[in-house]
Amino acid sequence: MLVGELVTRDVVHVRETSALDAAVRVLAEHRVSALPVVDGEGRVVGILSEADVLRLHLSGDPRSHLRPVVDEPPEPWPATVGEVMTPEPVVAHEGSDVAEVAHVLADTGWKSLPVVDGNHLLIGMVSRSDVIRELSTRDADIWLRVVRDLGQLDRPGWTVSVARGVVTVRGVRAGRDARLAAAVAATAPGVRGVLVRPDDTPPEG
């Protein structure tokens, strides 16, 4: 599956010069974990995440530490998003493989990535929850999609079964047909793996 098939479009975003206080309210009100930061042309130049905000100095509660309040001037709170954001973030493209993006999100702990086009213009966001939602697709729905897609290839001898997200295609000639069946089946939403069981016909290609 490609990122373009599950990207969330028309996402809220901010500019480097946007007020940080306003951006924090946007994070809270929209219940998102990160906001893409764009320039005047709409190109992604950074990302403001919940983690970026949490790294800022927060006044401690003396009740938790059993200590008196110290009369010291607080550290200044940044005024703009540009002072806090992570610049030049990792991005995904519509043609990126969802499997690769899922590994990036898992390995880094990030909750989402901006999705951009060839000119680095913001298209939307892809998140861990987007991927999880696809992985929750029922076997019956996967089967219907794969059967429909393979049916367009006019291979009446092919049969499809799905178990726990893994698609098995049987009755396929080894070689080019087997590669074609695997490639088509893998594009269906929710597919976790593809097995092709060729018949005994001499291979093609």
Protein Blocks (a to p, Z undefined) as FASTA:
>chain_A
ZZklmpcehiacddfklcfklmmmmmmmnopabdcdddfkopafbdcdfklmmmpccddd
fklnopacdddddddddfbfklmmcghiadddfklcfklmmmmmmmnopabdcdddfkop
afbdcdfklmmmmmmpcfklmmmmmmmmmmmnopakbccddeehiacdehiaehjlmmmm
mmmmmmpghiabdcddddfbdceZZ
